[in-house]
């Protein structure tokens, strides 16, 4: 809503000024007519509208975030209530009372009001795309059209739980490496900004001879970091902005997603997760009655990898021209022969969703095996990295004393 300043005339002919909040000028004028006012002019107050919008944005930021688990619980409970024959509006009311997340509660209140006003459930959910993405709303729409909303909600809850499990596996695989890298970076910063400057003063007083090359290099690095720290911050910011802009661009996003699949060790994990997500998403959408072209479009976006998404778009175009899905997938290096052959068999036999579920089950097991082996493989490498970081700093600090002892002994 926006604020509008108005100039109007009363029935007695007196001119008055005021302000009202409305969606448009016409809506503002309609508010003034019941008061017996004849509108002379209406002008939008941009500053007030800006302040109001900014305050609403701040309130949204302060509101609790709707997590994936909140949506999963809502979907599972909604399916249970619908299965007992409770009407949708009444079921939404029960869920609103049970929901502890205030943000989700407000959204569900809006959805219930829209449904009470005669809007379809899927249409009401599309007004909140950040909470209910197109995949969610399209499956709900297919359930409404086919009269199988309960079954669709159950499948949807299972899929959301599966997607959340994939995310948790990714976090599990990356949590320890990120922690070790953070510790190594913290120790390096502490050494450069606090420890080495003190050691430099001590070396200047105790040693008249030239310092060892490693020690001198670390001291010079410490001086540079302390004197030019703003350059380091600027470089980090530029790298962050550059990464963001590269990721947003078409070519840059393709390059990063292609590079992501080639990272040593983690690249295989990202690849198998993308294949598992592709297979499971397309299986559940095709099995839920979503049109195959729409299913392919949503599957490509759900894969969260542009290389997979491009191959899916080619498959969609191929299908639109009367060809098969497997053809374009066979030409893409992302999809191994096993996946392509299973899709081809599924298309020929009419059991595409069954074949895709088998592919997803296979890659889920592969992902589980990689995650379990990553800990045993990465842990010693990271310990060596952390030890080398600390060791280089320690050697650089004590090397002058070793040189001094050798000089005295000689």
C-alpha positions, -999 to +999 in steps of 0.1 A: +000+000+000+010+036-006+002+069+010-017+096-009-022+133-001-055+146-012-072+179-016-110+177-014-142+198-009-168+190+017-206+193+011-205+227+027-179+238+001-149+238+026-115+227+013-096+202+034-063+183+030-054+149+044-036+116+037-049+081+032-033+047+025-045+027-005-033+005-033-040+031-060-053+066-066-087+051-075-088+031-043-078+063-023-107+082-040-132+055-032-122+058+005-130+095+005-165+093-012-183+077+017-171+106+038-190+130+015-158+145+001-154+156-035-118+149-046-100+178-062-065+163-065-046+132-052-009+129-051+012+100-040+037+105-012+068+087-023+088+094+008+062+080+032+058+050+009+096+044+009+098+046+047+068+023+051+083-002+026+117-001+044+100-007+078+081-037+064+114-050+050+131-047+084+102-065+100+105-093+075+142-096+083+135-098+120+109-125+115+120-161+120+130-178+088+109-207+075+132-237+074+128-268+052+119-289+082+089-265+089+076-271+054+082-308+057+062-311+089+034-289+075+032-311+043+032-343+063+005-331+088-015-316+059-015-350+042-027-368+074-055-343+079-067-345+043-067-384+045-092-382+074-117-363+052-112-329+069-119-300+044-089-280+032-099-248+050-105-266+083-072-285+079-053-252+073-069-238+105-057-267+126-022-264+111-021-227+118-029-234+155-002-260+157+025-241+138+051-225+162+069-205+134+052-171+133+063-164+097+048-197+084+017-191+106+011-157+089+016-172+054-008-200+062-033-175+074-031-157+040-035-190+022-066-200+042-082-166+035-075-170-002-090-206-002-120-194+017-125-167-009-128-194-036-092-196-048-076-230-055-051-242-030-023-244-056-030-208-067-030-195-031+004-212-025+019-196-057+017-162-040+045-173-016+072-187-040+100-184-015+083-209+008+064-230-018+085-232-050+070-241-084+077-278-079+056-278-048+027-258-062+026-277-095+024-310-077-005-296-056-022-285-088-018-320-103-033-335-071-063-311-072-069-319-109-066-356-104-085-358-071-055-374-054-043-345-032-037-368-002-014-391-022+004-361-038+010-345-003+024-378+009+048-381-020+057-344-017+066-348+020+088-378+011+105-359-016+111-329+006+126-352+033+148-367+006+160-333-006+167-322+030+187-354+036+208-346+005+215-311+019+225-326+053+249-349+036+265-320+018+268-301+051+283-332+068+309-336+040+319-299+041+316-290+078+350-305+089+370-291+060+356-256+065+363-258+102+399-268+097+404-241+070+389-215+094+413-226+121+443-224+098+433-190+086+427-178+122+461-191+133+478-174+103+461-140+110+470-142+147+507-149+138+509-122+112+492-094+133+502-103+169+530-128+173+554-120+145+555-082+152+566-090+188+592-114+175+605-088+150+613-065+179+630-093+198+650-103+167+661-067+161+675-065+197+690-099+199+704-105+164+727-082+145+734-107+117+711-113+088+680-134+096+673-167+078+654-163+046+622-180+059+621-158+090+627-127+070+600-136+045+575-142+073+584-109+090+580-090+056+547-107+051+536-096+086+546-060+079+528-060+046+496-075+061+496-049+090+504-019+068+483-029+038+455-048+055+430-026+037+443-039+004+437-075+016+402-066+026+396-049-008+410-080-026+387-103-007+357-080-014+366-079-051+370-116-052+336-120-036+319-096-059+337-112-089+324-146-079+289-133-074+288-116-108+304-146-125+278-169-110+250-147-121+262-145-157+253-173-181+289-182-192+303-177-158+277-198-141+283-226-167+320-224-160+316-226-122+292-255-123+314-273-147+344-266-125+324-277-094+320-312-110+358-314-115+370-306-080+392-334-067+373-357-043+343-334-038+336-332-076+323-368-076+301-361-047+285-330-064+281-350-096+263-380-080+241-357-059+230-338-091+222-371-108+203-384-078+183-352-075+176-351-112+163-387-112+142-385-081+126-352-090+117-363-125+103-396-112+081-380-086+068-353-109+060-377-138+044-402-113+022-374-099+005-364-131+025-333-139+028-328-177+062-342-188+074-309-204+066-290-171+083-318-152+115-316-172+116-278-168+112-281-130+137-310-128+164-290-145+160-261-121+159-285-091+192-301-101+210-268-090+236-273-117+235-254-150+252-283-170+224-307-159+198-280-165+210-274-201+209-311-209+174-312-194+163-283-216+176-301-246+157-331-236+125-310-233+130-295-268+137-330-281+104-343-266+085-314-279+097-323-314+085-359-310+118-375-301+130-391-269+144-378-236+174-402-237+188-388-269+200-354-256+211-369-223+233-393-242+251-364-259+258-347-225+290-357-207+272-352-173+250-383-177+268-416-176+256-445-199+238-463-170+215-433-165+208-428-202+201-465-207+177-467-178+158-436-191+157-451-226+143-484-212+118-465-191+105-446-221+102-478-242+084-497-215+063-468-201+079-472-167+100-441-167+093-432-131+102-467-118+135-467-137+143-432-125+136-442-089+160-471-093+187-447-106+181-423-077+183-452-052+216-463-067+231-428-066+218-423-030+239-453-020+269-439-039+265-406-021+263-423+012+295-443+005+314-411-006+303-391+024+314-419+047+348-423+030+354-385+028+359-382+066+386-409+066+402-395+034+401-357+041+408-358+078+445-368+075+450-344+046+436-315+066+456-324+096+487-323+075+477-289+061+470-275+095+502-289+109+522-275+080+507-241+085+515-240+122+549-257+116+561-231+090+552-203+114+569-220+143+601-228+123+602-193+110+602-179+146+628-204+161+651-206+131+672-176+141+679-192+175+691-224+158+714-203+136+727-185+167+735-218+185+753-231+154+773-198+153+782-201+190+791-238+187+813-230+157 
